[in-house]
Amino acid sequence: MKAVLVLFKDGKVVRRVKRFPDWKAYERFLEGLARGRWERTYRSGAYLEARRGELYLEVLAKEEG
């Protein structure tokens, strides 16, 4: 599966693609964000919004195949 991370920083959009072997690995990644400095603002299934100070992050995952 692959996830697209979109980070809004200093008025710029930074896009990264991250691959995971399965949904469990993706869930562990999201849990790691929540344990860190990111404050989760919204979560629905494979979609997550989080913020840390002036940074804003959106993550959306999709199964490949």
PDB file of N, H, CA, C and O in Angstrom:
ATOM      1  N   MET A   1       0.835  -1.158   0.000  1.00  0.00           N
ATOM      2  CA  MET A   1       0.000   0.000   0.000  1.00  0.00           C
ATOM      3  C   MET A   1       0.882   1.224   0.000  1.00  0.00           C
ATOM      4  O   MET A   1       2.041   1.165   0.411  1.00  0.00           O
ATOM      5  N   LYS A   2       0.351   2.305  -0.448  1.00  0.00           N
ATOM      6  H   LYS A   2      -0.590   2.353  -0.782  1.00  0.00           H
ATOM      7  CA  LYS A   2       1.134   3.535  -0.454  1.00  0.00           C
ATOM      8  C   LYS A   2       0.333   4.655   0.180  1.00  0.00           C
ATOM      9  O   LYS A   2      -0.895   4.688   0.100  1.00  0.00           O
ATOM     10  N   ALA A   3       1.048   5.569   0.810  1.00  0.00           N
ATOM     11  H   ALA A   3       2.046   5.542   0.875  1.00  0.00           H
ATOM     12  CA  ALA A   3       0.432   6.732   1.441  1.00  0.00           C
ATOM     13  C   ALA A   3       1.076   7.986   0.862  1.00  0.00           C
ATOM     14  O   ALA A   3       2.280   8.024   0.608  1.00  0.00           O
ATOM     15  N   VAL A   4       0.258   9.002   0.660  1.00  0.00           N
ATOM     16  H   VAL A   4      -0.720   8.971   0.867  1.00  0.00           H
ATOM     17  CA  VAL A   4       0.744  10.295   0.202  1.00  0.00           C
ATOM     18  C   VAL A   4       0.672  11.244   1.397  1.00  0.00           C
ATOM     19  O   VAL A   4      -0.390  11.430   1.992  1.00  0.00           O
ATOM     20  N   LEU A   5       1.802  11.835   1.736  1.00  0.00           N
ATOM     21  H   LEU A   5       2.664  11.684   1.252  1.00  0.00           H
ATOM     22  CA  LEU A   5       1.876  12.794   2.830  1.00  0.00           C
ATOM     23  C   LEU A   5       2.008  14.184   2.217  1.00  0.00           C
ATOM     24  O   LEU A   5       2.886  14.422   1.389  1.00  0.00           O
ATOM     25  N   VAL A   6       1.150  15.080   2.618  1.00  0.00           N
ATOM     26  H   VAL A   6       0.436  14.886   3.291  1.00  0.00           H
ATOM     27  CA  VAL A   6       1.197  16.459   2.141  1.00  0.00           C
ATOM     28  C   VAL A   6       1.419  17.339   3.359  1.00  0.00           C
ATOM     29  O   VAL A   6       0.615  17.344   4.291  1.00  0.00           O
ATOM     30  N   LEU A   7       2.510  18.077   3.342  1.00  0.00           N
ATOM     31  H   LEU A   7       3.163  18.073   2.584  1.00  0.00           H
ATOM     32  CA  LEU A   7       2.877  18.936   4.462  1.00  0.00           C
ATOM     33  C   LEU A   7       2.858  20.384   3.995  1.00  0.00           C
ATOM     34  O   LEU A   7       3.473  20.728   2.985  1.00  0.00           O
ATOM     35  N   PHE A   8       2.158  21.221   4.727  1.00  0.00           N
ATOM     36  H   PHE A   8       1.658  20.942   5.548  1.00  0.00           H
ATOM     37  CA  PHE A   8       2.114  22.658   4.429  1.00  0.00           C
ATOM     38  C   PHE A   8       3.070  23.339   5.399  1.00  0.00           C
ATOM     39  O   PHE A   8       2.848  23.326   6.610  1.00  0.00           O
ATOM     40  N   LYS A   9       4.133  23.933   4.863  1.00  0.00           N
ATOM     41  H   LYS A   9       4.313  23.942   3.880  1.00  0.00           H
ATOM     42  CA  LYS A   9       5.161  24.541   5.700  1.00  0.00           C
ATOM     43  C   LYS A   9       5.639  25.835   5.051  1.00  0.00           C
ATOM     44  O   LYS A   9       6.034  25.847   3.885  1.00  0.00           O
ATOM     45  N   ASP A  10       5.600  26.909   5.806  1.00  0.00           N
ATOM     46  H   ASP A  10       5.279  26.899   6.753  1.00  0.00           H
ATOM     47  CA  ASP A  10       6.076  28.208   5.330  1.00  0.00           C
ATOM     48  C   ASP A  10       5.443  28.608   3.995  1.00  0.00           C
ATOM     49  O   ASP A  10       6.113  29.167   3.126  1.00  0.00           O
ATOM     50  N   GLY A  11       4.155  28.321   3.838  1.00  0.00           N
ATOM     51  H   GLY A  11       3.610  27.867   4.544  1.00  0.00           H
ATOM     52  CA  GLY A  11       3.450  28.697   2.618  1.00  0.00           C
ATOM     53  C   GLY A  11       3.741  27.813   1.423  1.00  0.00           C
ATOM     54  O   GLY A  11       3.300  28.109   0.312  1.00  0.00           O
ATOM     55  N   LYS A  12       4.479  26.728   1.633  1.00  0.00           N
ATOM     56  H   LYS A  12       4.838  26.488   2.535  1.00  0.00           H
ATOM     57  CA  LYS A  12       4.810  25.804   0.544  1.00  0.00           C
ATOM     58  C   LYS A  12       4.175  24.448   0.805  1.00  0.00           C
ATOM     59  O   LYS A  12       3.919  24.086   1.954  1.00  0.00           O
ATOM     60  N   VAL A  13       3.924  23.710  -0.247  1.00  0.00           N
ATOM     61  H   VAL A  13       4.132  24.004  -1.180  1.00  0.00           H
ATOM     62  CA  VAL A  13       3.382  22.367  -0.151  1.00  0.00           C
ATOM     63  C   VAL A  13       4.507  21.381  -0.447  1.00  0.00           C
ATOM     64  O   VAL A  13       5.159  21.455  -1.489  1.00  0.00           O
ATOM     65  N   VAL A  14       4.721  20.463   0.483  1.00  0.00           N
ATOM     66  H   VAL A  14       4.192  20.404   1.330  1.00  0.00           H
ATOM     67  CA  VAL A  14       5.728  19.418   0.305  1.00  0.00           C
ATOM     68  C   VAL A  14       4.976  18.088   0.235  1.00  0.00           C
ATOM     69  O   VAL A  14       4.208  17.764   1.141  1.00  0.00           O
ATOM     70  N   ARG A  15       5.190  17.318  -0.832  1.00  0.00           N
ATOM     71  H   ARG A  15       5.813  17.581  -1.568  1.00  0.00           H
ATOM     72  CA  ARG A  15       4.490  16.044  -1.037  1.00  0.00           C
ATOM     73  C   ARG A  15       5.494  14.905  -1.008  1.00  0.00           C
ATOM     74  O   ARG A  15       6.523  14.951  -1.682  1.00  0.00           O
ATOM     75  N   ARG A  16       5.186  13.882  -0.220  1.00  0.00           N
ATOM     76  H   ARG A  16       4.350  13.844   0.327  1.00  0.00           H
ATOM     77  CA  ARG A  16       6.036  12.696  -0.139  1.00  0.00           C
ATOM     78  C   ARG A  16       5.172  11.450  -0.293  1.00  0.00           C
ATOM     79  O   ARG A  16       4.030  11.428   0.166  1.00  0.00           O
ATOM     80  N   VAL A  17       5.704  10.423  -0.928  1.00  0.00           N
ATOM     81  H   VAL A  17       6.632  10.442  -1.300  1.00  0.00           H
ATOM     82  CA  VAL A  17       5.020   9.137  -1.043  1.00  0.00           C
ATOM     83  C   VAL A  17       5.784   8.134  -0.185  1.00  0.00           C
ATOM     84  O   VAL A  17       7.005   8.016  -0.282  1.00  0.00           O
ATOM     85  N   LYS A  18       5.053   7.425   0.642  1.00  0.00           N
ATOM     86  H   LYS A  18       4.061   7.521   0.721  1.00  0.00           H
ATOM     87  CA  LYS A  18       5.656   6.437   1.535  1.00  0.00           C
ATOM     88  C   LYS A  18       4.930   5.111   1.320  1.00  0.00           C
ATOM     89  O   LYS A  18       3.702   5.080   1.240  1.00  0.00           O
ATOM     90  N   ARG A  19       5.680   4.027   1.228  1.00  0.00           N
ATOM     91  H   ARG A  19       6.677   4.053   1.293  1.00  0.00           H
ATOM     92  CA  ARG A  19       5.084   2.711   0.996  1.00  0.00           C
ATOM     93  C   ARG A  19       5.104   1.877   2.272  1.00  0.00           C
ATOM     94  O   ARG A  19       6.041   1.944   3.067  1.00  0.00           O
ATOM     95  N   PHE A  20       4.040   1.086   2.446  1.00  0.00           N
ATOM     96  H   PHE A  20       3.279   1.032   1.800  1.00  0.00           H
ATOM     97  CA  PHE A  20       3.903   0.208   3.597  1.00  0.00           C
ATOM     98  C   PHE A  20       3.553  -1.190   3.110  1.00  0.00           C
ATOM     99  O   PHE A  20       2.839  -1.334   2.118  1.00  0.00           O
ATOM    100  N   PRO A  21       4.045  -2.226   3.793  1.00  0.00           N
ATOM    101  CA  PRO A  21       3.738  -3.588   3.342  1.00  0.00           C
ATOM    102  C   PRO A  21       2.277  -3.973   3.554  1.00  0.00           C
ATOM    103  O   PRO A  21       1.756  -4.815   2.824  1.00  0.00           O
ATOM    104  N   ASP A  22       1.600  -3.369   4.550  1.00  0.00           N
ATOM    105  H   ASP A  22       2.024  -2.685   5.144  1.00  0.00           H
ATOM    106  CA  ASP A  22       0.201  -3.701   4.820  1.00  0.00           C
ATOM    107  C   ASP A  22      -0.448  -2.613   5.679  1.00  0.00           C
ATOM    108  O   ASP A  22       0.195  -1.641   6.077  1.00  0.00           O
ATOM    109  N   TRP A  23      -1.755  -2.809   5.955  1.00  0.00           N
ATOM    110  H   TRP A  23      -2.277  -3.598   5.632  1.00  0.00           H
ATOM    111  CA  TRP A  23      -2.494  -1.827   6.751  1.00  0.00           C
ATOM    112  C   TRP A  23      -1.949  -1.695   8.167  1.00  0.00           C
ATOM    113  O   TRP A  23      -1.938  -0.603   8.734  1.00  0.00           O
ATOM    114  N   LYS A  24      -1.492  -2.822   8.741  1.00  0.00           N
ATOM    115  H   LYS A  24      -1.501  -3.709   8.280  1.00  0.00           H
ATOM    116  CA  LYS A  24      -0.971  -2.772  10.113  1.00  0.00           C
ATOM    117  C   LYS A  24       0.251  -1.867  10.199  1.00  0.00           C
ATOM    118  O   LYS A  24       0.400  -1.111  11.160  1.00  0.00           O
ATOM    119  N   ALA A  25       1.111  -1.939   9.215  1.00  0.00           N
ATOM    120  H   ALA A  25       0.990  -2.553   8.435  1.00  0.00           H
ATOM    121  CA  ALA A  25       2.299  -1.075   9.195  1.00  0.00           C
ATOM    122  C   ALA A  25       1.884   0.392   9.063  1.00  0.00           C
ATOM    123  O   ALA A  25       2.481   1.270   9.686  1.00  0.00           O
ATOM    124  N   TYR A  26       0.858   0.652   8.250  1.00  0.00           N
ATOM    125  H   TYR A  26       0.372  -0.061   7.743  1.00  0.00           H
ATOM    126  CA  TYR A  26       0.351   2.017   8.100  1.00  0.00           C
ATOM    127  C   TYR A  26      -0.223   2.517   9.422  1.00  0.00           C
ATOM    128  O   TYR A  26       0.028   3.655   9.816  1.00  0.00           O
ATOM    129  N   GLU A  27      -0.993   1.669  10.111  1.00  0.00           N
ATOM    130  H   GLU A  27      -1.197   0.744   9.791  1.00  0.00           H
ATOM    131  CA  GLU A  27      -1.559   2.036  11.409  1.00  0.00           C
ATOM    132  C   GLU A  27      -0.457   2.348  12.424  1.00  0.00           C
ATOM    133  O   GLU A  27      -0.578   3.299  13.196  1.00  0.00           O
ATOM    134  N   ARG A  28       0.602   1.562  12.424  1.00  0.00           N
ATOM    135  H   ARG A  28       0.700   0.789  11.797  1.00  0.00           H
ATOM    136  CA  ARG A  28       1.728   1.824  13.340  1.00  0.00           C
ATOM    137  C   ARG A  28       2.379   3.167  13.030  1.00  0.00           C
ATOM    138  O   ARG A  28       2.782   3.885  13.945  1.00  0.00           O
ATOM    139  N   PHE A  29       2.483   3.510  11.752  1.00  0.00           N
ATOM    140  H   PHE A  29       2.156   2.927  11.009  1.00  0.00           H
ATOM    141  CA  PHE A  29       3.026   4.805  11.359  1.00  0.00           C
ATOM    142  C   PHE A  29       2.163   5.941  11.910  1.00  0.00           C
ATOM    143  O   PHE A  29       2.687   6.905  12.469  1.00  0.00           O
ATOM    144  N   LEU A  30       0.829   5.826  11.752  1.00  0.00           N
ATOM    145  H   LEU A  30       0.404   5.043  11.298  1.00  0.00           H
ATOM    146  CA  LEU A  30      -0.070   6.857  12.266  1.00  0.00           C
ATOM    147  C   LEU A  30      -0.013   6.948  13.789  1.00  0.00           C
ATOM    148  O   LEU A  30      -0.053   8.046  14.345  1.00  0.00           O
ATOM    149  N   GLU A  31       0.078   5.807  14.466  1.00  0.00           N
ATOM    150  H   GLU A  31       0.110   4.916  14.015  1.00  0.00           H
ATOM    151  CA  GLU A  31       0.203   5.815  15.923  1.00  0.00           C
ATOM    152  C   GLU A  31       1.488   6.512  16.349  1.00  0.00           C
ATOM    153  O   GLU A  31       1.508   7.229  17.350  1.00  0.00           O
ATOM    154  N   GLY A  32       2.558   6.303  15.591  1.00  0.00           N
ATOM    155  H   GLY A  32       2.542   5.721  14.778  1.00  0.00           H
ATOM    156  CA  GLY A  32       3.822   6.966  15.878  1.00  0.00           C
ATOM    157  C   GLY A  32       3.714   8.481  15.756  1.00  0.00           C
ATOM    158  O   GLY A  32       4.298   9.216  16.553  1.00  0.00           O
ATOM    159  N   LEU A  33       2.968   8.946  14.760  1.00  0.00           N
ATOM    160  H   LEU A  33       2.494   8.350  14.113  1.00  0.00           H
ATOM    161  CA  LEU A  33       2.738  10.387  14.627  1.00  0.00           C
ATOM    162  C   LEU A  33       1.985  10.921  15.842  1.00  0.00           C
ATOM    163  O   LEU A  33       2.305  11.990  16.362  1.00  0.00           O
ATOM    164  N   ALA A  34       0.985  10.169  16.288  1.00  0.00           N
ATOM    165  H   ALA A  34       0.725   9.300  15.865  1.00  0.00           H
ATOM    166  CA  ALA A  34       0.163  10.608  17.421  1.00  0.00           C
ATOM    167  C   ALA A  34       0.986  10.638  18.714  1.00  0.00           C
ATOM    168  O   ALA A  34       0.762  11.498  19.566  1.00  0.00           O
ATOM    169  N   ARG A  35       1.920   9.721  18.863  1.00  0.00           N
ATOM    170  H   ARG A  35       2.102   9.022  18.171  1.00  0.00           H
ATOM    171  CA  ARG A  35       2.751   9.685  20.069  1.00  0.00           C
ATOM    172  C   ARG A  35       3.800  10.788  20.056  1.00  0.00           C
ATOM    173  O   ARG A  35       4.296  11.198  21.105  1.00  0.00           O
ATOM    174  N   GLY A  36       4.129  11.256  18.881  1.00  0.00           N
ATOM    175  H   GLY A  36       3.727  10.923  18.028  1.00  0.00           H
ATOM    176  CA  GLY A  36       5.130  12.311  18.749  1.00  0.00           C
ATOM    177  C   GLY A  36       4.538  13.675  19.049  1.00  0.00           C
ATOM    178  O   GLY A  36       3.631  13.804  19.871  1.00  0.00           O
ATOM    179  N   ARG A  37       5.046  14.664  18.392  1.00  0.00           N
ATOM    180  H   ARG A  37       5.782  14.559  17.724  1.00  0.00           H
ATOM    181  CA  ARG A  37       4.606  16.042  18.635  1.00  0.00           C
ATOM    182  C   ARG A  37       3.414  16.466  17.803  1.00  0.00           C
ATOM    183  O   ARG A  37       2.936  17.591  17.945  1.00  0.00           O
ATOM    184  N   TRP A  38       2.920  15.588  16.933  1.00  0.00           N
ATOM    185  H   TRP A  38       3.309  14.673  16.817  1.00  0.00           H
ATOM    186  CA  TRP A  38       1.791  15.945  16.068  1.00  0.00           C
ATOM    187  C   TRP A  38       0.481  15.802  16.815  1.00  0.00           C
ATOM    188  O   TRP A  38       0.235  14.774  17.447  1.00  0.00           O
ATOM    189  N   GLU A  39      -0.356  16.812  16.752  1.00  0.00           N
ATOM    190  H   GLU A  39      -0.156  17.647  16.239  1.00  0.00           H
ATOM    191  CA  GLU A  39      -1.688  16.781  17.345  1.00  0.00           C
ATOM    192  C   GLU A  39      -2.676  16.386  16.255  1.00  0.00           C
ATOM    193  O   GLU A  39      -2.820  17.087  15.253  1.00  0.00           O
ATOM    194  N   ARG A  40      -3.353  15.263  16.456  1.00  0.00           N
ATOM    195  H   ARG A  40      -3.235  14.694  17.270  1.00  0.00           H
ATOM    196  CA  ARG A  40      -4.304  14.790  15.456  1.00  0.00           C
ATOM    197  C   ARG A  40      -5.535  15.688  15.480  1.00  0.00           C
ATOM    198  O   ARG A  40      -6.132  15.886  16.538  1.00  0.00           O
ATOM    199  N   THR A  41      -5.923  16.233  14.330  1.00  0.00           N
ATOM    200  H   THR A  41      -5.439  16.072  13.470  1.00  0.00           H
ATOM    201  CA  THR A  41      -7.100  17.089  14.264  1.00  0.00           C
ATOM    202  C   THR A  41      -8.292  16.379  13.636  1.00  0.00           C
ATOM    203  O   THR A  41      -9.439  16.748  13.887  1.00  0.00           O
ATOM    204  N   TYR A  42      -8.026  15.355  12.816  1.00  0.00           N
ATOM    205  H   TYR A  42      -7.094  15.055  12.611  1.00  0.00           H
ATOM    206  CA  TYR A  42      -9.115  14.615  12.179  1.00  0.00           C
ATOM    207  C   TYR A  42      -8.598  13.269  11.711  1.00  0.00           C
ATOM    208  O   TYR A  42      -7.473  13.170  11.220  1.00  0.00           O
ATOM    209  N   ARG A  43      -9.419  12.220  11.860  1.00  0.00           N
ATOM    210  H   ARG A  43     -10.332  12.300  12.259  1.00  0.00           H
ATOM    211  CA  ARG A  43      -9.046  10.897  11.358  1.00  0.00           C
ATOM    212  C   ARG A  43     -10.295  10.184  10.896  1.00  0.00           C
ATOM    213  O   ARG A  43     -11.290  10.127  11.620  1.00  0.00           O
ATOM    214  N   SER A  44     -10.248   9.642   9.695  1.00  0.00           N
ATOM    215  H   SER A  44      -9.440   9.689   9.107  1.00  0.00           H
ATOM    216  CA  SER A  44     -11.349   8.861   9.153  1.00  0.00           C
ATOM    217  C   SER A  44     -10.769   7.785   8.252  1.00  0.00           C
ATOM    218  O   SER A  44     -10.326   8.077   7.141  1.00  0.00           O
ATOM    219  N   GLY A  45     -10.768   6.550   8.716  1.00  0.00           N
ATOM    220  H   GLY A  45     -11.128   6.312   9.618  1.00  0.00           H
ATOM    221  CA  GLY A  45     -10.242   5.449   7.918  1.00  0.00           C
ATOM    222  C   GLY A  45      -8.794   5.661   7.548  1.00  0.00           C
ATOM    223  O   GLY A  45      -7.929   5.728   8.422  1.00  0.00           O
ATOM    224  N   ALA A  46      -8.520   5.769   6.252  1.00  0.00           N
ATOM    225  H   ALA A  46      -9.222   5.715   5.542  1.00  0.00           H
ATOM    226  CA  ALA A  46      -7.153   5.903   5.768  1.00  0.00           C
ATOM    227  C   ALA A  46      -6.699   7.353   5.676  1.00  0.00           C
ATOM    228  O   ALA A  46      -5.600   7.625   5.194  1.00  0.00           O
ATOM    229  N   TYR A  47      -7.525   8.282   6.127  1.00  0.00           N
ATOM    230  H   TYR A  47      -8.419   8.060   6.518  1.00  0.00           H
ATOM    231  CA  TYR A  47      -7.217   9.707   6.019  1.00  0.00           C
ATOM    232  C   TYR A  47      -6.909  10.283   7.389  1.00  0.00           C
ATOM    233  O   TYR A  47      -7.601   9.982   8.362  1.00  0.00           O
ATOM    234  N   LEU A  48      -5.872  11.111   7.472  1.00  0.00           N
ATOM    235  H   LEU A  48      -5.310  11.355   6.682  1.00  0.00           H
ATOM    236  CA  LEU A  48      -5.474  11.727   8.736  1.00  0.00           C
ATOM    237  C   LEU A  48      -5.086  13.180   8.499  1.00  0.00           C
ATOM    238  O   LEU A  48      -4.414  13.500   7.518  1.00  0.00           O
ATOM    239  N   GLU A  49      -5.508  14.048   9.393  1.00  0.00           N
ATOM    240  H   GLU A  49      -6.054  13.788  10.190  1.00  0.00           H
ATOM    241  CA  GLU A  49      -5.039  15.435   9.421  1.00  0.00           C
ATOM    242  C   GLU A  49      -4.396  15.653  10.783  1.00  0.00           C
ATOM    243  O   GLU A  49      -4.933  15.228  11.805  1.00  0.00           O
ATOM    244  N   ALA A  50      -3.250  16.314  10.794  1.00  0.00           N
ATOM    245  H   ALA A  50      -2.813  16.660   9.963  1.00  0.00           H
ATOM    246  CA  ALA A  50      -2.554  16.596  12.051  1.00  0.00           C
ATOM    247  C   ALA A  50      -1.852  17.940  11.939  1.00  0.00           C
ATOM    248  O   ALA A  50      -1.603  18.447  10.845  1.00  0.00           O
ATOM    249  N   ARG A  51      -1.539  18.501  13.097  1.00  0.00           N
ATOM    250  H   ARG A  51      -1.741  18.090  13.986  1.00  0.00           H
ATOM    251  CA  ARG A  51      -0.829  19.782  13.081  1.00  0.00           C
ATOM    252  C   ARG A  51       0.185  19.799  14.210  1.00  0.00           C
ATOM    253  O   ARG A  51       0.022  19.141  15.238  1.00  0.00           O
ATOM    254  N   ARG A  52       1.236  20.572  13.986  1.00  0.00           N
ATOM    255  H   ARG A  52       1.369  21.107  13.152  1.00  0.00           H
ATOM    256  CA  ARG A  52       2.298  20.767  14.977  1.00  0.00           C
ATOM    257  C   ARG A  52       2.780  22.202  14.821  1.00  0.00           C
ATOM    258  O   ARG A  52       3.504  22.525  13.879  1.00  0.00           O
ATOM    259  N   GLY A  53       2.377  23.051  15.742  1.00  0.00           N
ATOM    260  H   GLY A  53       1.790  22.789  16.507  1.00  0.00           H
ATOM    261  CA  GLY A  53       2.740  24.465  15.616  1.00  0.00           C
ATOM    262  C   GLY A  53       2.133  25.049  14.357  1.00  0.00           C
ATOM    263  O   GLY A  53       0.919  24.988  14.161  1.00  0.00           O
ATOM    264  N   GLU A  54       2.972  25.615  13.502  1.00  0.00           N
ATOM    265  H   GLU A  54       3.958  25.665  13.662  1.00  0.00           H
ATOM    266  CA  GLU A  54       2.495  26.199  12.243  1.00  0.00           C
ATOM    267  C   GLU A  54       2.480  25.198  11.092  1.00  0.00           C
ATOM    268  O   GLU A  54       2.085  25.550   9.980  1.00  0.00           O
ATOM    269  N   LEU A  55       2.905  23.955  11.337  1.00  0.00           N
ATOM    270  H   LEU A  55       3.226  23.670  12.240  1.00  0.00           H
ATOM    271  CA  LEU A  55       2.921  22.928  10.300  1.00  0.00           C
ATOM    272  C   LEU A  55       1.577  22.215  10.244  1.00  0.00           C
ATOM    273  O   LEU A  55       0.923  22.040  11.272  1.00  0.00           O
ATOM    274  N   TYR A  56       1.168  21.807   9.061  1.00  0.00           N
ATOM    275  H   TYR A  56       1.700  21.949   8.226  1.00  0.00           H
ATOM    276  CA  TYR A  56      -0.083  21.097   8.852  1.00  0.00           C
ATOM    277  C   TYR A  56       0.198  19.904   7.958  1.00  0.00           C
ATOM    278  O   TYR A  56       0.861  20.043   6.930  1.00  0.00           O
ATOM    279  N   LEU A  57      -0.304  18.719   8.342  1.00  0.00           N
ATOM    280  H   LEU A  57      -0.842  18.607   9.177  1.00  0.00           H
ATOM    281  CA  LEU A  57      -0.013  17.490   7.622  1.00  0.00           C
ATOM    282  C   LEU A  57      -1.308  16.776   7.256  1.00  0.00           C
ATOM    283  O   LEU A  57      -2.221  16.674   8.076  1.00  0.00           O
ATOM    284  N   GLU A  58      -1.384  16.281   6.020  1.00  0.00           N
ATOM    285  H   GLU A  58      -0.642  16.364   5.355  1.00  0.00           H
ATOM    286  CA  GLU A  58      -2.480  15.426   5.586  1.00  0.00           C
ATOM    287  C   GLU A  58      -1.874  14.132   5.052  1.00  0.00           C
ATOM    288  O   GLU A  58      -0.888  14.157   4.315  1.00  0.00           O
ATOM    289  N   VAL A  59      -2.469  13.003   5.428  1.00  0.00           N
ATOM    290  H   VAL A  59      -3.270  12.983   6.027  1.00  0.00           H
ATOM    291  CA  VAL A  59      -1.991  11.700   4.972  1.00  0.00           C
ATOM    292  C   VAL A  59      -3.186  10.919   4.417  1.00  0.00           C
ATOM    293  O   VAL A  59      -4.226  10.827   5.069  1.00  0.00           O
ATOM    294  N   LEU A  60      -3.038  10.370   3.238  1.00  0.00           N
ATOM    295  H   LEU A  60      -2.193  10.445   2.709  1.00  0.00           H
ATOM    296  CA  LEU A  60      -4.077   9.544   2.631  1.00  0.00           C
ATOM    297  C   LEU A  60      -3.422   8.288   2.079  1.00  0.00           C
ATOM    298  O   LEU A  60      -2.441   8.360   1.339  1.00  0.00           O
ATOM    299  N   ALA A  61      -3.976   7.129   2.447  1.00  0.00           N
ATOM    300  H   ALA A  61      -4.773   7.070   3.048  1.00  0.00           H
ATOM    301  CA  ALA A  61      -3.412   5.852   1.994  1.00  0.00           C
ATOM    302  C   ALA A  61      -4.360   5.149   1.048  1.00  0.00           C
ATOM    303  O   ALA A  61      -5.574   5.347   1.102  1.00  0.00           O
ATOM    304  N   LYS A  62      -3.791   4.320   0.175  1.00  0.00           N
ATOM    305  H   LYS A  62      -2.805   4.160   0.131  1.00  0.00           H
ATOM    306  CA  LYS A  62      -4.576   3.546  -0.785  1.00  0.00           C
ATOM    307  C   LYS A  62      -3.862   2.231  -1.032  1.00  0.00           C
ATOM    308  O   LYS A  62      -2.639   2.186  -1.170  1.00  0.00           O
ATOM    309  N   GLU A  63      -4.641   1.164  -1.086  1.00  0.00           N
ATOM    310  H   GLU A  63      -5.634   1.201  -0.975  1.00  0.00           H
ATOM    311  CA  GLU A  63      -4.036  -0.132  -1.387  1.00  0.00           C
ATOM    312  C   GLU A  63      -3.653  -0.186  -2.855  1.00  0.00           C
ATOM    313  O   GLU A  63      -4.400   0.253  -3.730  1.00  0.00           O
ATOM    314  N   GLU A  64      -2.481  -0.731  -3.102  1.00  0.00           N
ATOM    315  H   GLU A  64      -1.874  -1.088  -2.391  1.00  0.00           H
ATOM    316  CA  GLU A  64      -2.033  -0.889  -4.492  1.00  0.00           C
ATOM    317  C   GLU A  64      -2.428  -2.273  -4.980  1.00  0.00           C
ATOM    318  O   GLU A  64      -2.598  -3.197  -4.185  1.00  0.00           O
ATOM    319  N   GLY A  65      -2.569  -2.405  -6.252  1.00  0.00           N
ATOM    320  H   GLY A  65      -2.432  -1.654  -6.898  1.00  0.00           H
ATOM    321  CA  GLY A  65      -2.837  -3.735  -6.733  1.00  0.00           C
ATOM    322  C   GLY A  65      -3.652  -3.785  -7.910  1.00  0.00           C
ATOM    323  O   GLY A  65      -3.946  -4.870  -8.412  1.00  0.00           O
TER     324      GLY A  65
END
